[in-house]
Amino acid sequence: MWVDLAAVWRQLLTQPDQAAHAVGKLLKRVGDKRVLWGTDAIWYGSPQAQIMAMRAFQITAEYQDRYGYPALSEEIKTGIFGGNAAALFGIDATATRCALTTDPLSAHVSETADLRSHGALPSPWTPHGPTTRRQILSWLASSSTRWAPF
């Protein structure tokens, strides 16, 4: 049996005691090698805040002693966030894949910086158009076409 923790964690994220019991019971009864983090991003949007909260979450020493829950070590969290799924699907998570002998982009970084410093290349961070409310309103007022929202 394998357990997806992401949907459960999303529901218990704001209830630390309940979250500690749910995560602790899963790890104790199913085992730390069978708990996975599956994303529900398609339904709920980016899970980044949930992942950050889980990375910081700990089961208290009191709960570990009283209920026999394991501590949430970095090893257990690494397993939950991908290591266990890699093992499930027979993937070596530490293997190097598609390694490049040379990186053509890195080889030209200094040349690109030199061209930018001489004005031959635009900065990728230079905005092309208005960036403040005042600039937008000024642009709209000077525009020859009439703009109307919807």
FENJOJO-V322250 format. One record per residue. N is the residue number from 0. PHI is phi in radians with two decimals (999 if undefined). PSI is psi in whole degrees, 0 to 359 (999 if undefined). Layout:
N | PHI | PSI
N | PHI | PSI
This chain:
0 | 999 | 137
1 | -2.11 | 147
2 | -2.19 | 132
3 | -1.61 | 118
4 | -1.52 | 339
5 | -1.02 | 312
6 | -1.16 | 321
7 | -1.14 | 314
8 | -1.07 | 321
9 | -1.04 | 321
10 | -1.31 | 328
11 | -1.80 | 2
12 | -0.90 | 322
13 | -1.64 | 6
14 | -2.17 | 82
15 | -0.97 | 320
16 | -1.14 | 314
17 | -1.13 | 321
18 | -1.10 | 319
19 | -1.09 | 319
20 | -1.15 | 314
21 | -1.11 | 310
22 | -1.16 | 317
23 | -1.06 | 316
24 | -1.12 | 318
25 | -1.06 | 312
26 | -1.15 | 322
27 | -1.26 | 317
28 | -1.60 | 324
29 | -1.64 | 328
30 | 1.82 | 145
31 | -1.23 | 349
32 | -1.60 | 358
33 | -2.11 | 14
34 | -1.86 | 128
35 | -2.10 | 161
36 | -1.92 | 102
37 | -1.71 | 142
38 | -1.55 | 141
39 | -1.92 | 27
40 | -1.02 | 329
41 | -1.10 | 331
42 | -1.68 | 320
43 | -1.99 | 359
44 | 1.57 | 192
45 | -1.04 | 131
46 | -1.59 | 12
47 | -1.00 | 317
48 | -1.11 | 322
49 | -1.18 | 320
50 | -1.14 | 316
51 | -1.09 | 319
52 | -1.14 | 319
53 | -1.17 | 321
54 | -1.07 | 325
55 | -1.51 | 344
56 | -1.22 | 143
57 | -2.37 | 147
58 | -1.56 | 128
59 | -1.10 | 156
60 | -1.08 | 325
61 | -1.04 | 312
62 | -1.18 | 326
63 | -1.11 | 316
64 | -1.24 | 312
65 | -1.20 | 318
66 | -1.93 | 354
67 | 1.34 | 22
68 | -1.31 | 147
69 | -1.35 | 157
70 | -1.26 | 147
71 | -1.51 | 82
72 | -1.30 | 167
73 | -1.08 | 325
74 | -1.10 | 316
75 | -1.15 | 316
76 | -1.14 | 322
77 | -1.09 | 321
78 | -1.11 | 314
79 | -1.07 | 318
80 | -1.49 | 22
81 | 2.56 | 327
82 | -1.09 | 319
83 | -1.20 | 321
84 | -1.16 | 322
85 | -1.07 | 316
86 | -1.12 | 319
87 | -1.01 | 318
88 | -1.67 | 8
89 | 1.20 | 36
90 | -1.86 | 133
91 | -1.46 | 105
92 | -1.22 | 342
93 | -1.68 | 355
94 | -1.23 | 146
95 | -1.52 | 130
96 | -2.14 | 144
97 | 0.92 | 42
98 | -1.22 | 138
99 | -1.70 | 138
100 | -1.29 | 325
101 | -2.39 | 149
102 | -1.89 | 106
103 | -1.08 | 332
104 | -1.27 | 314
105 | -1.14 | 328
106 | -1.11 | 337
107 | -1.96 | 15
108 | -1.09 | 313
109 | -1.17 | 322
110 | -1.12 | 318
111 | -1.12 | 317
112 | -1.09 | 321
113 | -1.13 | 316
114 | -1.10 | 322
115 | -1.16 | 319
116 | -1.15 | 333
117 | -1.61 | 2
118 | 1.43 | 8
119 | -1.35 | 336
120 | -2.17 | 139
121 | -1.30 | 154
122 | -1.25 | 137
123 | -1.20 | 348
124 | -1.73 | 2
125 | -1.40 | 121
126 | -1.24 | 146
127 | -1.96 | 83
128 | 2.32 | 180
129 | -1.15 | 143
130 | -2.17 | 349
131 | -2.05 | 164
132 | -1.03 | 316
133 | -1.06 | 316
134 | -1.13 | 321
135 | -1.14 | 314
136 | -1.10 | 320
137 | -1.12 | 318
138 | -1.12 | 317
139 | -1.12 | 321
140 | -1.19 | 328
141 | -1.58 | 353
142 | -1.20 | 138
143 | -1.32 | 337
144 | -1.63 | 148
145 | -1.50 | 131
146 | -1.81 | 135
147 | -2.42 | 131
148 | -1.26 | 123
149 | 0.81 | 999
